[in-house]
Amino acid sequence: MSQRRERTSRRGDGIRAHGTRGVAIPRIRDRRTLVLVAIGVQTLVLLVAWTVTFRIVRGQLATAVQDYIIDENAAFVDDLAQRLPVVDTDAEFGSDEWQRLQGVIETAGQDLPAGGFACLLDADGQILCHPEIRDDQSLRQVNLGQKLLRTAAEDESREANVRLADAGEGTYSGRVSFFAEGTHYVATKKIPGTEMRLLVHQPEAELLGASNDLTGSVLFTGVIAVGVIALVGAGGLLTVIRSYDSTFEEMNRRLKSSLQIARDIQLATLPDDTPSLAGYSIAAWSDSADETGGDTYDLIPLKQSGDGLEVLEAGAEADEVVCLLADATGHGIGAALAISEFRALARMSVRTGTDAARGVEHVNGQLLADLPSGRFVTAWVGRIRAGDPVVSSFAAGQAPILVRRADGTIESFDADEPPLGAFDGLDGSSGRSIELNLGDALVIVSDGMHEAPNAAGERFGLDRLERLLSEAPTADANGIIAHLRDGLERFVGEAEQDDDRTAVVVLRT
C-alpha cells in the first residue's frame, strides 16, 4: 500500500539539472582559433593581447557571479517575506508581535553565508528586527530606509551609492556601498499590509573574492606564459586554457551546490509513505525537470478523535485521507516557491479543520495577493473516507480528472473552477462527488505527463494516456502508476524532460 517518494537526480553539464536549463558560467570553447591566432603573433603583441583578454574574462566572470547573487537574494527575500507571521499593524519594538518577527529574522541568518544577515525596517526606515538587536539595542538608531527607497531616476541623476533594480512585486535587489566599508549585496521587499520593509544583506567579499583570486592567478600564469609561447606553441596555451577551465568548474560546483540544497528542502516536504485506508489503495509519484520543481502532491491521513479529525503521521492507518496534486506555472526556483506556499496553505487549512469551500477561498485569496501577475497554481483536492465509495473532488484548473472503470472504460471530467491565484471570488463549493466501484481508479496527472515530447517533438497526448490507463493492471495503485511511467518512458525515449511530472492514483479495492 505504501510507496516511498522517488528522489531522482540525473546530472547534466555544469549545474544543469536533468540536462535542462540551469545557471552556469560560460567556458572558453573555441580553443583552435585562439591557438592559431596566438602562434601567429610575436611575444610583444601576445603580451598586450593576453592582458586585455584576461581582464575582459575576469570582468565577465565577476558580472555573471554578481547577477547570480542578486537574483538569489531577490528570491531569498521573497521567500523570507512569506515566512514572516502576519501582523495586523506595524509591530512595536519589544511587543509579542515583535518577538515573533524577531524569531524569524534570527533563524533566517542561518541560511546566509558568513557575514550575511536579514533585518526588518519600521515605517521610518529604522531597524526594527536584527539578529543582534537583543544584545545591541543601539541598532534601533540606525536608519537605512532613506537610502534604500531612492528611485532609479534619482540614482541616475547624481552620484548615488545605491544601485537596486526592481525584481518585481516590490522586491529590489542589487549592490550598495553605503555600509561601513566595501561593496555589499542588498535585497529589500515591503511587507504587504504594513509599512515595514524586509532587508537582506550579504557581503560580496567571500564569493567574488574567490573568483577574483582564481582569475588573478590565471592572469599571472598567462602573462608569464606569453614569454615562452613562441617556443612551446599550442602546448603552453592549452595549459593556460585548462587553468581557465578549472576556474569555471569550481564556480559551477559552488552554484550547483546551492541549487541542490534547495532541491533537498523541497523533497523533504513530500510524504515519505502513503497512508493506509480501508477499501482503497493510494499511490503518488513526482519527478521534476529541474533541481527544483513546480509540481507537488500530498496525502494527508486523518483520524476521528474527540476534538474532530486529527492529522496523523505519513503512512498511518486513517479514517479519512485528503489527497492533493498541484502544478504551478513554469518550473525551477520561481515555481518551487509558489508551490511551496500552496502546500503550506493547504496543509494549514486541513489541520485547522477549515470547511473545504472556505479553505479554497482562503488559499485562493492568499495566492492572489502573493503571486506576481501571470503566476498561478492548478490544483486537485480529493477527500476519501474508509469504506465510502464516493470521493469528494474539487479541481481548480486541473484537468482532466480521469476515472478508469474496472472494465477498462475511461471517464473524463473537466476542472470545476479556474486555477488558484488567477481570479478573485473562487467558489470552493462547486466540486463534484465521484463514485468508485470495486476495481475503479481515480487518476490525476499534471500536464507534464500528457504534454511530454519525444525526440521528434511529438507530444504524448491525452489519447495515449487514456489508452495506457485502460490497459493498466488494477491490483493496486502502485501498479497503475508504474504502468503509466513505463509507457511514457518508452514514448519519450532519450528526449530531454521539459516539465515536471506528477501523478496521484486512488483505487477502490
LUMLO-938595 format. One line per field, with one value per residue (C-alpha): x, y, z. Coordinates in Angstrom, 1 decimal, always signed. Layout:
REM LUMLO-938595
px	c(X_...) .
py	c(Y_...) .
pz	c(Z_...) .
***
This chain:
REM LUMLO-938595
px	c(+0.0_+2.9_+5.3_+8.4_+8.8_+11.3_+14.4_+15.8_+18.9_+20.2_+23.2_+23.9_+26.7_+27.7_+25.0_+22.1_+19.5_+18.4_+20.2_+17.7_+18.0_+20.3_+22.6_+26.1_+29.1_+30.4_+33.6_+36.1_+35.2_+36.8_+40.3_+41.5_+41.1_+42.6_+45.7_+46.2_+46.0_+48.3_+51.0_+50.9_+51.9_+55.1_+55.7_+55.2_+51.8_+50.8_+51.6_+49.2_+46.5_+46.6_+46.5_+43.4_+41.7_+42.2_+40.8_+37.7_+37.2_+37.7_+35.1_+32.6_+33.1_+32.5_+29.4_+28.0_+28.6_+27.1_+23.9_+23.5_+23.9_+21.4_+18.8_+19.3_+18.9_+15.7_+14.3_+15.5_+13.8_+10.6_+10.7_+11.5_+8.6_+6.2_+7.7_+7.1_+4.0_+1.0_+0.6_-2.4_-0.4_+3.3_+4.8_+6.3_+9.7_+9.6_+5.9_+4.7_+4.3_+7.9_+9.1_+7.6_+9.1_+12.5_+12.5_+12.0_+14.8_+17.2_+16.6_+16.9_+20.5_+21.4_+20.6_+23.0_+26.8_+29.2_+28.6_+25.1_+22.0_+18.3_+16.6_+13.2_+12.8_+9.9_+7.9_+10.6_+13.3_+14.9_+16.0_+13.2_+14.4_+18.0_+19.9_+22.0_+19.4_+18.7_+22.3_+22.9_+19.8_+21.7_+20.9_+17.4_+19.0_+20.3_+18.2_+18.6_+15.3_+16.2_+18.9_+17.1_+14.0_+15.7_+14.2_+16.3_+15.8_+17.1_+20.2_+21.0_+20.7_+23.6_+26.4_+24.4_+25.9_+22.7_+22.0_+18.9_+16.9_+13.2_+12.8_+9.0_+6.2_+8.1_+11.3_+14.5_+17.9_+21.4_+24.8_+25.2_+28.2_+26.8_+27.7_+30.8_+33.2_+33.4_+30.5_+27.6_+24.6_+21.2_+17.6_+14.6_+10.8_+7.9_+5.7_+2.1_-0.4_+2.3_+4.8_+7.6_+10.3_+12.4_+16.1_+18.7_+22.4_+25.3_+28.9_+30.5_+34.0_+33.6_+32.3_+33.7_+37.0_+37.4_+36.6_+39.0_+41.8_+41.3_+41.2_+44.1_+46.2_+45.3_+46.2_+49.6_+50.2_+49.2_+51.5_+54.4_+53.5_+53.5_+57.3_+57.7_+54.7_+56.9_+58.9_+56.3_+53.4_+50.0_+51.0_+51.7_+48.5_+46.4_+47.8_+46.6_+43.1_+42.9_+43.6_+40.6_+38.5_+39.3_+38.2_+34.8_+34.3_+34.9_+32.4_+29.8_+30.3_+29.5_+26.4_+25.2_+25.6_+23.2_+20.6_+20.9_+20.3_+17.0_+16.0_+16.7_+14.4_+11.6_+11.8_+11.5_+8.0_+6.7_+5.2_+7.5_+4.7_+1.1_-1.5_-3.5_-7.3_-9.8_-11.2_-8.6_-5.1_-3.4_-0.2_+1.6_+4.8_+6.6_+9.7_+10.9_+12.5_+14.9_+16.7_+13.6_+10.1_+6.8_+4.7_+3.8_+1.4_+0.3_-1.5_-2.8_-4.1_-6.9_-8.4_-11.6_-10.9_-12.9_-12.0_-12.8_-10.3_-6.7_-3.8_-1.7_+1.9_+2.6_+1.8_-0.6_-3.9_-6.5_-10.3_-10.1_-7.4_-7.1_-5.2_-3.9_-1.9_-0.8_+1.1_+2.5_+3.1_+6.6_+9.3_+12.5_+13.0_+10.0_+7.6_+9.1_+8.4_+4.8_+4.1_+5.7_+3.4_+0.3_+1.2_+1.7_-1.6_-3.4_-1.9_-2.8_-6.4_-6.7_-5.0_-7.4_-10.4_-11.5_-14.5_-13.4_-15.2_-13.9_-10.4_-10.3_-11.5_-8.7_-6.0_-7.0_-7.1_-3.6_-2.1_-3.8_-2.2_+1.3_+1.9_+3.0_+0.9_+0.9_+1.7_-1.0_-1.4_-3.7_-4.8_-6.9_-8.1_-9.9_-11.4_-11.8_-13.4_-12.8_-15.4_-17.2_-17.3_-17.8_-14.8_-15.3_-13.4_-12.6_-10.4_-9.1_-7.8_-6.5_-7.9_-8.7_-9.9_-9.8_-11.8_-10.7_-13.6_-13.0_-13.9_-11.3_-13.5_-12.3_-14.4_-13.1_-14.2_-13.2_-12.0_-14.6_-13.1_-10.2_-6.7_-5.9_-4.3_-5.6_-9.1_-10.8_-14.0_-13.3_-16.2_-14.9_-18.3_-18.6_-16.8_-18.3_-18.8_-17.3_-18.5_-15.9_-17.0_-14.7_-11.7_-12.4_-9.4_-9.4_-6.3_-4.9_-1.8_+0.0_+0.2_+3.9_+2.9_+0.4_+2.4_+5.8_+7.5_+9.6_+12.8_+10.8_+8.8_+5.6_+3.5_+2.4_-1.2_-4.3_-5.4_-2.2_-2.5_-6.1_-5.3_-2.4_-4.6_-7.3_-4.7_-3.2_-3.4_-5.8_-4.2_-3.0_-2.4_+1.4_+1.0_-1.1_+1.5_+4.3_+2.4_+1.9_+5.5_+6.8_+4.6_+5.6_+9.3_+9.1_+7.5_+9.8_+13.0_+16.1_+14.2_+15.0_+12.4_+10.9_+8.3_+7.6_+5.6_+3.3_+0.5_-1.9_-4.0_-6.9_-8.0_-11.2_-10.3) .
py	c(+0.0_+2.4_+3.9_+5.9_+9.1_+8.9_+11.2_+11.3_+13.3_+12.8_+15.0_+17.2_+19.7_+22.4_+22.9_+22.0_+19.6_+16.6_+18.1_+21.0_+24.7_+25.9_+28.6_+28.2_+30.4_+30.1_+28.4_+29.2_+26.8_+27.9_+26.8_+26.1_+29.6_+31.0_+28.8_+29.7_+33.4_+33.2_+31.3_+33.8_+36.8_+37.8_+37.9_+41.7_+41.6_+38.5_+40.2_+43.1_+40.8_+38.4_+41.2_+42.7_+39.3_+38.2_+41.5_+41.1_+37.5_+38.4_+41.2_+38.8_+36.2_+38.9_+40.1_+36.6_+35.9_+39.3_+38.7_+35.3_+36.6_+39.5_+37.0_+34.6_+37.5_+38.6_+35.0_+34.7_+38.0_+36.9_+33.6_+35.1_+37.6_+34.7_+33.1_+36.1_+35.9_+38.1_+41.1_+43.5_+46.6_+47.5_+45.7_+47.8_+47.0_+44.5_+43.6_+40.0_+40.5_+41.8_+38.7_+36.5_+38.6_+38.7_+34.9_+34.5_+37.1_+35.3_+32.0_+33.3_+34.3_+30.6_+30.2_+33.0_+32.8_+34.2_+37.9_+37.9_+38.8_+39.7_+42.6_+44.3_+48.1_+50.0_+52.7_+55.4_+53.2_+52.4_+48.8_+47.1_+43.4_+42.4_+39.1_+41.1_+43.7_+41.9_+42.4_+45.8_+47.9_+50.9_+49.3_+50.8_+54.2_+53.1_+54.3_+52.5_+53.4_+56.8_+55.4_+52.2_+54.0_+56.2_+55.7_+54.6_+58.0_+59.8_+57.5_+58.2_+62.0_+62.1_+60.0_+57.9_+54.8_+52.7_+50.6_+48.5_+47.1_+46.2_+42.4_+42.6_+42.7_+45.5_+43.4_+45.3_+43.7_+45.0_+46.2_+49.0_+50.7_+52.8_+50.4_+50.7_+49.9_+48.0_+46.9_+44.7_+43.0_+44.0_+42.9_+44.5_+44.0_+45.8_+43.6_+43.6_+45.4_+47.2_+50.0_+47.6_+46.6_+43.4_+43.8_+41.0_+42.0_+39.9_+40.9_+40.3_+39.5_+35.7_+34.6_+37.4_+37.3_+33.7_+34.2_+37.2_+35.2_+32.4_+34.6_+36.7_+33.5_+32.6_+36.1_+35.9_+32.5_+33.8_+36.8_+34.5_+32.0_+34.7_+34.9_+31.3_+30.8_+31.3_+28.2_+25.9_+26.8_+25.4_+23.3_+26.2_+28.0_+24.9_+24.7_+28.2_+27.4_+24.3_+26.7_+28.7_+25.5_+24.6_+28.1_+27.7_+24.2_+25.5_+28.3_+25.9_+23.5_+26.2_+27.3_+23.7_+23.0_+25.9_+24.5_+21.0_+22.3_+23.9_+20.6_+18.6_+21.0_+20.7_+16.9_+16.8_+18.3_+15.3_+12.5_+9.5_+6.9_+6.7_+6.2_+3.0_+3.4_+0.6_-0.2_+1.8_+1.6_+5.0_+5.9_+9.0_+9.9_+13.1_+13.8_+17.4_+18.7_+21.0_+20.8_+22.4_+21.7_+23.4_+20.2_+18.7_+16.2_+15.4_+12.5_+13.7_+10.9_+11.9_+10.0_+10.7_+11.9_+13.6_+17.0_+16.1_+15.0_+14.6_+14.7_+11.6_+10.8_+9.8_+6.1_+5.8_+3.8_+6.5_+7.0_+9.6_+10.8_+14.2_+13.9_+16.8_+17.4_+20.9_+22.4_+25.9_+27.7_+27.1_+25.2_+25.9_+28.3_+30.6_+27.7_+25.9_+29.0_+29.3_+25.6_+25.5_+28.4_+26.5_+23.3_+25.1_+26.9_+23.7_+21.8_+24.5_+24.5_+20.8_+21.0_+23.7_+21.8_+24.6_+23.8_+22.7_+25.5_+28.1_+26.7_+27.0_+30.6_+31.4_+29.7_+31.4_+34.8_+34.5_+33.2_+36.0_+38.5_+36.9_+35.7_+38.1_+38.6_+35.6_+33.2_+30.7_+27.2_+24.4_+22.0_+19.0_+18.1_+14.8_+13.6_+9.8_+8.1_+4.5_+2.2_+5.0_+4.6_+8.3_+10.6_+14.3_+16.0_+19.6_+20.7_+24.3_+24.5_+20.9_+18.8_+16.2_+14.2_+10.6_+7.6_+4.2_+1.8_-1.8_-2.9_-0.6_+2.3_+5.8_+8.7_+12.2_+15.3_+19.0_+21.3_+22.8_+26.3_+28.4_+28.0_+29.3_+32.7_+33.8_+35.3_+36.6_+35.1_+31.4_+29.2_+26.2_+24.6_+23.8_+20.4_+17.0_+13.6_+10.7_+7.2_+4.4_+0.8_-2.2_-2.0_+1.6_+4.0_+7.8_+9.2_+12.7_+13.7_+17.1_+18.3_+17.5_+13.9_+14.1_+17.1_+15.3_+15.3_+12.6_+13.2_+14.1_+16.8_+14.8_+15.1_+12.1_+13.3_+12.5_+9.8_+7.8_+8.4_+7.1_+4.0_+3.3_+3.7_+1.4_-1.4_-0.9_-3.7_-2.9_-5.0_-1.8_+1.9_+1.5_-0.9_+1.7_+4.4_+2.0_+1.1_+4.8_+5.6_+2.7_+3.7_+7.3_+6.5_+4.2_+7.1_+9.9_+7.8_+9.9_+13.2_+15.9_+16.3_+19.8_+19.9_+18.4_+15.1_+14.1_+11.5_+10.5_+7.3_+6.3_+2.7_+1.2_-2.4) .
pz	c(+0.0_+0.7_-1.8_-0.9_-2.9_-5.7_-5.4_-8.9_-9.5_-13.0_-13.6_-16.6_-17.6_-15.3_-12.7_-15.0_-13.6_-15.6_-18.6_-18.8_-18.2_-15.4_-14.3_-15.5_-16.0_-19.6_-20.5_-23.3_-26.1_-29.4_-28.5_-32.0_-33.3_-30.1_-30.5_-34.2_-33.5_-30.6_-32.5_-35.4_-33.4_-31.6_-27.9_-27.5_-29.3_-27.3_-24.0_-24.8_-26.2_-23.2_-20.7_-22.3_-22.8_-19.2_-17.9_-20.1_-19.0_-15.3_-15.7_-17.4_-14.6_-11.9_-13.7_-14.0_-10.3_-9.4_-11.4_-9.8_-6.2_-7.0_-8.3_-5.4_-2.9_-4.6_-4.3_-0.7_+0.4_-1.3_+0.4_+3.8_+3.4_+3.1_+6.2_+8.4_+10.6_+9.5_+11.8_+11.7_+12.3_+12.3_+15.3_+18.2_+19.5_+22.3_+21.8_+21.4_+17.6_+17.6_+19.4_+16.6_+13.8_+15.6_+15.9_+12.1_+11.4_+13.8_+12.1_+8.6_+9.2_+9.3_+5.6_+4.5_+4.0_+6.7_+7.3_+5.8_+7.7_+7.4_+9.2_+9.3_+9.0_+10.5_+8.8_+9.4_+7.9_+11.2_+12.1_+14.0_+13.9_+13.6_+14.5_+17.1_+18.3_+21.5_+22.6_+20.9_+21.0_+19.6_+16.2_+16.7_+15.9_+12.5_+9.6_+6.3_+4.7_+3.2_+1.0_+0.1_-1.1_-3.7_-7.1_-10.1_-11.7_-8.6_-8.6_-12.2_-11.7_-9.2_-7.9_-5.5_-3.9_-4.1_-7.2_-6.7_-9.6_-9.4_-9.4_-9.5_-6.8_-4.9_-4.5_-5.1_-5.3_-6.2_-4.9_-2.4_-0.8_+2.0_+4.8_+6.9_+4.0_+0.7_-1.5_-0.4_-1.9_-0.7_-1.4_+0.0_-0.1_+1.5_+3.8_+2.3_+4.6_+6.6_+6.3_+7.3_+4.8_+4.9_+4.0_+3.3_+3.3_+2.1_+1.7_-1.7_-0.4_+0.1_-3.3_-5.6_-3.7_-4.5_-8.2_-8.4_-6.7_-9.2_-12.3_-10.9_-10.6_-14.2_-15.4_-13.7_-15.2_-18.7_-18.6_-17.7_-20.4_-23.1_-22.9_-24.0_-26.3_-29.4_-28.2_-26.8_-29.2_-28.7_-25.7_-23.4_-24.5_-23.9_-20.4_-19.7_-21.1_-18.8_-15.9_-17.0_-17.2_-13.6_-12.6_-14.3_-12.9_-9.4_-9.7_-11.3_-8.5_-5.9_-7.8_-8.2_-4.5_-3.7_-6.0_-4.6_-1.1_-2.4_-4.0_-0.8_+1.2_-1.4_-1.5_+2.3_+2.0_+0.2_+2.3_+3.0_+2.7_+1.5_+4.3_+4.8_+4.2_+4.3_+0.9_-1.0_-2.5_-2.9_-4.6_-5.8_-7.7_-8.9_-11.0_-11.5_-14.7_-12.8_-9.5_-8.0_-9.4_-9.7_-9.0_-5.7_-4.1_-0.6_+1.1_+4.5_+6.8_+9.2_+12.2_+14.2_+17.7_+20.5_+19.0_+15.4_+12.8_+13.9_+11.3_+11.6_+10.6_+7.0_+6.3_+9.3_+9.2_+8.6_+8.8_+6.0_+3.6_+1.9_-1.4_-3.4_-6.6_-7.7_-10.5_-10.5_-13.8_-15.1_-13.2_-11.4_-8.4_-9.1_-9.5_-6.5_-4.2_-5.4_-5.0_-1.5_-0.4_-1.8_+0.0_+3.3_+3.0_+2.1_+5.0_+7.4_+6.1_+6.8_+10.2_+11.4_+10.2_+7.8_+5.7_+2.2_+0.4_+2.8_+2.7_-1.1_-0.8_+1.7_-0.3_-3.5_-1.8_-0.3_-3.6_-5.5_-3.1_-3.1_-6.7_-9.4_-12.5_-14.8_-12.0_-10.7_-9.4_-10.8_-8.1_-7.4_-3.9_-3.1_+0.3_+0.7_+3.7_+4.7_+3.2_+1.4_-2.4_-3.0_-3.4_-2.8_-5.6_-6.4_-9.3_-9.8_-13.3_-13.0_-15.8_-17.0_-13.9_-15.2_-13.9_-15.1_-14.6_-13.8_-17.3_-18.8_-20.0_-19.2_-18.0_-18.1_-16.1_-16.6_-13.9_-11.6_-11.3_-12.8_-11.3_-7.9_-7.7_-11.1_-10.2_-7.2_-5.8_-6.4_-5.3_-3.5_-3.1_-6.9_-6.6_-7.6_-6.0_-7.9_-7.1_-7.4_-7.6_-6.9_-9.4_-10.4_-10.2_-10.0_-11.8_-11.7_-13.5_-14.1_-17.7_-17.8_-18.4_-21.3_-22.9_-22.7_-26.1_-27.7_-29.7_-32.8_-30.9_-30.9_-27.6_-25.6_-25.6_-23.7_-26.1_-25.5_-21.8_-21.7_-23.8_-21.5_-18.4_-19.8_-20.2_-16.7_-14.1_-11.2_-8.4_-6.6_-7.2_-7.4_-10.4_-12.3_-11.8_-12.8_-16.0_-16.9_-16.2_-18.3_-21.2_-21.0_-20.8_-23.9_-25.8_-24.9_-25.2_-24.8_-25.3_-22.7_-20.0_-20.3_-17.5_-14.1_-14.0_-11.1_-10.6_-7.9_-8.1_-5.9_-6.5_-4.9_-3.7) .
***
